[in-house]
């Protein structure tokens, strides 16, 4: 939802503006005024609390499972199964579902305040709130014991147990898994989608929460002097996620450490696989987004 200048500056629900890139261009191309093709910047995300770390890991694994399941091959099904079991392992620790519900409630309360703000895109606000309400209802409907079917599956448990052993899911270790992998592609996909459906309310809610969290950040241009930048956050505004954008061709990547009170960023120069990276000695401009 777009907001005018009267809306709080730390709240955003529109995509961040593109980051200007330094694109190499030959002199001849400059003379001919050829169009410049800019490469998207590399965005490095650093979670600042355990809840955000869990959400990012689950979202990563969920997208990985979806990708591999669409490969329509035995190897794709194997990789998708590994992602599914990793999601199950994380979701079974603690009460991730309750954490997701709390975040949904927090964002709904924040968005509800905007209904009375001038300059707010009411239609988009209603759409976002409707999505959150639907996701909350789906999460409540699945119940607190929603993982029971996956955890009680002997088929999945055997694969999980053998996966801890390098090469432990070979055909002679798990003949039933090998048999399943040799079923028709649509049959494998149907079975996998049934398992994934159990986790979908949780993972879809997390994906939406991450989107909103990122939209709450306001990008700003900063400079890392001699490759170092220190960030101190206001205690009244807890930051959950830091995003650092660097040009794809810069040859640099950030090493970030800290908490929701302060962070330190070191920009390291990539020197190949055989040489240890070194902190750059140059002043480096980058885009910093602190998300609440």
N, C-alpha and C positions, 0 to 999 in steps of 0.2 A: 504494500500500500504506500503510495507516495504521500509525503508530508511536507507542509510548508515550513517556513522558518520558525513558526511558533511551536512546532513539535520538538521534543527533546532531541538533542543532537546525537545522543548515543544509541538511538534506536533507528534501525534501517530494515526495510523489508524489500528493498530493490537491489538488483545485482550491482556489485561494485564496478566502478569505471575501469576500463582496461588500463593496464600498466604500460606506459610508453617503453618501447624496446629500442635498443641500439642495433640496427640491422646492417650488416656489412653490405656495401654497395660499391661496385666498381665505378671508376670514373666515367667509363663509357655509358654505363646505365644511368648515371646522373645526368649526363648530357642529353640522353634520349628521354629523360623524364619517365623512366619505366616505373610502374607501380611497385611500392615496397611491400613485401609480404612479411608481416610481423609474426614472430613466433610467440605463442602464449607463454607468459612467465611461469616459472616453477613455483608452486605454492607449498610451503612446508608448514604443517600444523603441529602445535605443541599443546597437549592438554595440560591443564593446571590443577586437576583434582582427579581422584580415582574414579568417580562416576563418569566423567568425560572420557577418561582412558578406556573404560569398559564400553561405552557407547561407540567410540571410534573403532575399537577392535571388532565389535559385533557387526557394525555396518560394513567394514572391510570384508569380513568373512561372508556376510550375506551376499554382497555383490559378487564375490568370488565364486560362491556356490551357484548363483544364477548364471554366471558366465559359463562355467564349466558344464553345467547341466544342458546348456544350449549347444554344446559342441557335437552332440549326437555321435559320440564314439565311446568305446570302452574306457579309454584313458580319460576322457572328459568325465565320465561317470565316476571313475575312481577319485579324481581330483575333487569333484563335487561332494562326494561322500566324506572326504577328509575335512572339507570346510563345514559340512553339516555337523560332524561329530565335534569339531572345535567350538561351534556355536553352542551346542548342547552342553559341553564342558563348562563354558563360561556362564551360560544362563542358569546352570544348576548350582553355581556357587553363589551364596548369599541370596538376596531377594531382588534380582534385577528388575523384575516386573513391578515391584513396589516403587523402585527408584524412577522408573519410566513414568508411572502414574503420578508421582509427586512433581516431576518436571512438566508433565502435561497440565496439571492443575496450576502450577506457577505461571506458565506462559498464558494460560486462559485468563488468569486473574490480571496479568499485565495488559493483555490485549483488550480486556473488558474496559479498562480505564480509557483507552483511546476512542471509545465510541462517543464520548462527549467532547473530544478534542476537535477544534476547527481545522479545516484543511485536510482531513483524513479521507482517504479513498474508502468510502463506506462499503462499496460492493466487494472490494478486495479484502477488507477487514472481515466481512461476514464469511467470505470463502475460506480464509485461513482459520477462523474460529470453528467453522463447520467441519473442516478437516480434522482439527484437534478433537472436537466432540465425538466425531465418528471413530477416530482411532482410540479414544478413551473408552467408548462403548464396546468396541471389539476386544480390547484388552480385558475389560471387566468380564465380558461374556465368556472368555476362554477359561476363567477360573484360576485359582491359585495352584491347582494341581495339574496345570496344562501340560507339563512335561512328562507326566506319568507314562503315557503311551510310548514315548521314545525311550525313556529310561528302562522300561520293562521289556523292550523288544530284545529277544535273545539274538536275533540276526544282527542288529546294530551293536549290541554289547560285545559279541564275538569279534566284530571288525574293530571296534574301539580297543579291545584288549590286545589284539594282534598288531594293531598299528603302532603300539609302543615299541615293537621289535623291528629293527631295520629289515625291510623286505618281508615283514611278517604276514603280509596279506597275499602272498603268492597262491597260486591255484592249489598246491598241495597242502597249504596251511588252512585255507578256507575254500573247500570245494563248493560250498553252497553260494558263497560270494561270487566265485568264478562262474557258476551256473547262471546266477542272476545277471552278471555282466554280459552273458551271451544271449540274453533274451532280446527280443525285437526292441528297436530304439524307442518306439512309442510306449511299450510296456515298462521299460526302465524309467522313462520320463514320468509316466503316470505314478509309479511307485514313489519316485523321489519327490514329486510334487505333493503327494499325500503327506510325506514326512515333513517337508518344508512348510506345508500349510499350518502345522502346529506352531511353528516359530514365526510365521508371517505377521501376526498382530503385533508381536513384540518388535520385530525388526522394522516393520513399516513405521511404527510410532517413533522409533529411534531415528530413522532417516528424516522424518519430518522435524523432530526436535533439533537435529544437527543443522538442518536448513535454516530454521528460525534463529538458532544460536549464531550462525555465521552472518545472517542478515542484521543482527544486533550490533555488529561491529562497524566502525567507521574507519575506512582506510586513511592512512596519513603517510606522507613521505618523511623518511628519516635518513640519517647518515651514520653509519658505523665507522667511527674514527679509528683508523688503524685496525679495522676489522672487528671492533668490539663495540657493543651497545648494551647499556643497562636500562632496564625498565622498572619503574616503581609504580605500583597501582594504588589507587585510592581505596582505603579500607571500607568505605561505605558502598563501593561499587565492585563487588567480587567479580573477577574475570575468570572465565572458565576455559577459554581457548585463545591462543595466540597464533596468528597466521603471518608468515613472513614470505613475501613474494620477491623473487629475484629473476632477472632476465635469464632465459634458458641458455643463452650463450655466454654467461658470465664466468663459467668454470668454478663457481663458488656454491657452497651449501652451508646452512647454519647448524651450529651445535648449540642447543638451547637447554638451559637448566634453571630451576627455580621453583617458585610456588605461586599461589594466587596473590601474594603480596609484592613479590619482586622477581625479575627474571634477568638472566645474563645471556647474551647472544654473542657467539664467536663465529665469524665467517671464515671457513676453511677452503683452501684452494685444492681442487681435485687434481692429483698428480699421477693418476693411473692406478692400476691394481697392484703394482709392485713397489710403489713408493708411498710412504706415509704422507697424509695430507698435512699442510702447514697453514697456520693462520696467516691470512693476507696482511700485509703491512699498509695497504692502501685504504683510503677513505672510500667507503662503498655506499652509494644511495640504494635504498630498498623501500618497499612498501610494508608497513606494519598495520595489522588489524587486530585490535583487542576486542574479543567477543564476550558478552555477559550472558 
